[in-house]
Structures are given as structure tokens and as C-alpha cells.
Amino acid sequence: MKSSRGDILGTKVRKKKLSDSRLFYIYISPWLIGLTCFTLFPMVLSLIFSFTNVKMSSATTAPLEFVGLKNYIDIFKNDQDFLRSIFNTFIYAFAKVFLTVVIGLLIALLLNASIPGRKFFRTMIYMPAVIPVVSVALLWKLIFTGNELNIANYVLSLFGLGPYHFFGNEIIAMLTVIFVGVWSGLGPVMLILLAALQGISQDLLEAAELDGANSFKKFIHIILPSISPSILFVTITGLIGSLQAYAEIKLLTGGGPGNATTTMNLVIVNNAFNNLGRKTLGYASAQGWIVFTIILIFTIVFLRLANKRVYYESGGA
């Protein structure tokens, strides 16, 4: 009798689990369909294209002609523009992320203190994050371009500086796009680090004060270790996003002057869609997979190195 009841109960449990599994897949099916159609399938197709000389104009009509590793070899042997774009992208990404994290942490520390109007300042600093990147780029381009009396130069003239041609000099153009990137990315970084700061145990800070620790020692030995997972998170996500920079660079400088601000994604899009007859879709797909590999390797290496410096409450790095 007991065995029969146990079998009935086991059957009900299995049916419940099966029902829950079906509901789970039904609920996530829109996401799965979107992931398959708009991410996985294009990735597989671009990987196949990277070994061919397919062109955008004949991608759906002409048969695929496989060329093996020719596209990859040509990129590293002959494509100086793409190699320069790798350098530019890393300069942009590292400078933007470093400044964003440092400034974001300083602002988070300030706004975590009891100062008048801190809710207003939190809102205003986060505000750029909700503005579309196209609007941000066009807004700053309007500020930085024009004659010598454009808005940016007018403000600088009040301090006895300028005028500057912000997009006419290679170094200034790169500094300008980095500034715009930091301005637009500061809000989310500040908010995440602020939340991490507010999660620090006050008991630890009070105990440190009783032991005679000053503000600097508390910051180095308690605050930084406690928020290190959040710093790692904003750094990794910021670097991945910055290494894929396209829209802001395209709208601000178009990659100029010359190719001083050309990023990897900008070169790929130009080769795939704008240089018809000179570069093929297959060639651009190979460049895309090189970018993917660079970002993947860099992320893995950075995580392994950074995790040694990250403190987790559950028991270390």
C-alpha cells in the first residue's frame, strides 16, 4: 500500500516537473526565437562567409566560392587600415573605461555622503544614459563643430583657451570622442558603484574607525575590496562595449581626420556595405570574427588576472 502511494506521489512530482519545464520553455520561447534568428544564425552565416569571396550585391544569387584562409591572411599581411583601427579601438576603449570608472567612483563616493541635493545630482548625472547614442553624438557634434566661435570654443574662450578645431587634429579628435564616450557612460557606472558603496557593512567601517583608521586607510582596505566585484563588472562590460564602438565614432568623426579615430567596427561596416567592388562581404566577415576573437581572448585573460584582485564575501577571489 505504501509502495503504491509512493509511486502515485512520484508520478505526480514527475508530471509537475514536466509541466514546469514546458511552461519555462514556452515563456522563454520569444527570447529563444530572437536569439536564434538575430544572433546565432547571423553568426554562423558570417563564419561561413568569412571563408568565401561573396559580395553584398550577389550574396543571395551567386554560388559561394570558398577561398580558405585567404581573407584572414590578407587582413594581417596587407590591410594596414584595419591594423591601425585595432590600435585606435584599444586606445579609445582603455582611455574611456579608465576615466569612466575613476570619475564614476569619485562621484559615487561624493553622492554617497550626506550632501544637499544628492538625489537631484544622481538623476542629472544618470540622465545622459537614457539618451540614444545617435542623439548624443549629434548633440556633441553640434557643440564641437562650426566656426571658431562654436559653443565649445566660446566656453573655452572664457578661460583664455582655444580656439580649437576639434575634429581637424588627430590627437584632439581622439580626445574629443573619448570625452563624449565618458560623458555618456558615466551615469550607469556611477549608479552601480553607488549601489555597491551603500551595500558595505557599516560595522566594518565603524570597527576601522575604532582601530584608528583614517579615511584613506578605510578606502584602501575596506571600501575598495568590498566594491571590487562591481568595479570588475563595470570595467569588463565597459571594455566589451567600447571595443565594439561604431555609432558614436561614425556620427562624430566618420573615422577622421584621416583614419585617426577609425575603429574596428567602422572598418568592417565600410568594407561590407560602402566599398562594393573593392572589399567583399566575406572579407568583412573575416574581420568581424577577428574582432570577436580579440574581444573574447582579452576578456578571458582580463578576468583571470583581475579575479586575483577581487574580493568576494563568500570566500575570496
N, C-alpha and C positions, 0 to 999 in steps of 0.2 A: 504493500500500500504506500509505504514511504517512498519506494523507488518510483512508483507511478506518479506520485505528486512531484517528485524531483524532476522527472522527465517533462512533465507538463510545465513546471516553472522554468526549466532550461529552454524549452521550446518558445515560451513567451518572451524570455530575455533575448533569444536569438532573433525573433521576429521584431522586437523593439529596436535592437541594434541595426537590423537590416532596414527598417523603416527610417531610422535616424540617418543612416548613410544615404539613402535615396533622397531624403529631404535636403541633406547637406549638398549633394551634387546638383540638385535642382536649383537651390539658392545661388550657388556659385557658377551655374552654367552660363549666365551672361558674361561674367568675367572670363571664363574659360574660352568661350567663343571669341571674345575680343582679343585675348592673348594669342590664340591660335591664328586668327585671321590677320591681325595687325602687327604681331611681333614675331612669333615663331615661323610662320610661313614666309614672310619677307626676309627673315634672317637666313633661312635655308636656301631660298631662291638667290639671294645676293652671294652666298657662298658658292653656289654653282656658277653664277655669272662671273665670279672672280677668276675662274679658270678658262674663260672664253673671251672672245673679242666682240661680243654682242654690243650693238649700238642702240641708243634710245629710240631712234627712228625706225628700227627694224626688229625691236625686241619681240614682237608678237607675230612677225611674219616670216622672217628668215630663220633657217635652221641654225642651231647653236654650233659654233666651230670652236672646239676646245684647243687651247694653246698651252696647256700645262701651267708651269710656274712663270711663264714669260712676263705676265703683268707684274708679279711681285719682284722679279729680277730687275725689270726696267725701272720700277719705282726707286729702288735703292741704288741703282747704278747711274741713272740719267735724270731723275726728277729732283732737281735742286730746289724747286719751288715747294714741293711737299716736305722735303727735309727741313727747309727753313721754317715752314709752317709748324712743324713739330717743336722746334726751338721756341718760336713765338708763343705757341699754346702753353708750353710749360712755364715760360716767363709770366704770362698773363695769369695762369691758374695759381701758381705758387704765391705770387705777389698779392693777388686778390684774396685768396683764402687766408694767408697770414695776417694781412691787415684787417680783414673782416673779423677773424677770431679774436685778435688782440683788442681791437676797438670795441667789438661786441662785448667782450669780457669786462673791459673797463666801464662801459656804460651800464652793464648788468650790475656790477658792484655798486655803482653810484645809485642806480634806481632801486637797489635792494635796501638802501638806507632810508631812514625816515626823513625825507625831504619834502617840502611843499610842492604839490602839483605833480607828484611822480606818476600818477595814473595818466595824466594828460601827456607827459613826456613819453611814457611807454607806448601809448596809442600813436603819437606822431612819429616816433622812430620806426614803429612797425608798419606804418601806412604805405611806404613805397613797395612793400612786399605784395600788396593786393593790386598794384597797378600792373597791367600787362606789359611784358618786356618790350613790345613794339612801341607802346605809348611812352615808356621810359626813355627808350633810345631816341625817339623823335623829339621828345621834350628837351633832352640834353643837347641834341644836335642843334636845335633852335637856339639854345643858350650859348653854345660854343662857336657857332658859325656866324657869318655876316661880315661887315666891315670891321675896322679896328675898334669901333665903339659898340661892339656887341655886348650882350648882358654880362658875360663873364669878364671881359676886358674892362667894362665900366666899373664893376665891383673891385677888380684888382687895382684900377687906377686910383681908387680912393685910398689905397695903401701905398701908392707910389710905385706900383708894379706894372709890368706889361708895356705895350700890348703884345699879345702872343697870337701866332697863327696855330691854333690847337691841333689842326689836322694836316698841317703842312710840314711838320718836323717829325722825324721818325720816333725820337725819344719822347717828345711831348705827346704825340698821338697815342703811343702805348700807355703813357701815364694817364692820359685822359680816359681811355677805355677802362683802365684799371679802377680809376676813381668812380666812374659810373657803375661798374660792377660791384664795388664795395658799397656804394650808396644804396643800391637796390637789394643787396643781400644781407645788409646789416640787421634788419628787423627780425627775421626768423632766428638768426644766431643769437641775438640779444635775448629773445624770448626763451629759447631753450636753455641758455646758460643761467638766466634769471630763475627759471623753474628749478634748475639744479641747485642753485645757491639757496633757495628757500627750502630745499629738502635736507640741508645739512643739519645735523643734530645740534641744538643749542647747548646741550650738555657738554659736548666736546669743546665748544668754544669757551664756555664758562670754566671748564676744568683747565683749559690752557691759560686763561686769564689768572686763575688762582695760582698757577705754577709760575706766573710772572712773564708769560709770553707777550710780546708786543704785537702790533697789528701786522707787521711784516712777517714775523715768525708764524702767526696764525694763518696767514695767507699761504705761505710756502708749505707748511707741514700739515695743515688741516683742510683749508679751502680747496687748494689745487688738487690734492689727491682725491678729495670727495667728489669733485666735479669732473675728474679726468675722463670717465666714460662719456660724459656729454661733450667734452671737448673733442674727444676722438670721433664721436658721431658727426658733429658739425664739420670737422676737418675732412673726414672721408667723403661725406656726401657733397661737401662744397667742392672738393677736388674733382670728383667724378663729374659733377655738373659743369665746372669751369673747363675741364678738358674737352667737353663737348660744345663749347661756346660757338654760337653761329649767329643768331638773330641780332644780338646787340652789336656785334662787330660789323655785320653786313650793313646795318642801318646807319651806324655811326661813321665808319671809315671806308666800308667796302673792301677792307684789307689794306688800304693805303696808309701813308704815301708809299708808292712802290708796292712792296709786299711786307712792309714793316709790321703790320698788325694782322696779317693773314693767318687764320687758324686752320687746323686740320680739316674740320668740317666744312669750312668755307671753300677750301681747295676741292674737296670731294664733290660738293654740290656743283661747283663751277665745271668740273670735269664731266659730271654726269649729264647736266642739263644745258650748260651755256657754251661749252666748247665742242659742239657737234661737228664731227669730221676730224677733229684733232685728238681728242681723248674719247675712249669708248665707255659705255656703261660698265662693261666688265672691268676695265681699268679702275674706274671709280669704286666699284665693289671691292676690289682688292685693297684699295686704300682704306676703305671702311673697315675691313677686317684687320688691317694693321693697327688702326686706331683702337678697335675693340681689344686686340691682344695687348697693346701697350697699357691701356687703362686697367685691364684685368691683372696683368703681371704687377703693375705698380701698386694696385690696391692690395693684392695678396702680400707683397713684400712690406708695404707700409703697415698693414695690420699686424703682421708678425713682429715687426720691430717696435711698433707703438704699444702693443699689448703688454710688453715687458714693463712699460712705464705707467700702465693704467691700473688703478686700484678698484677692485670690486668688493663690496661688503660681504659677499658670500665666501670670500676666502682668497683674495689675491687676483693676479692677472690671469 
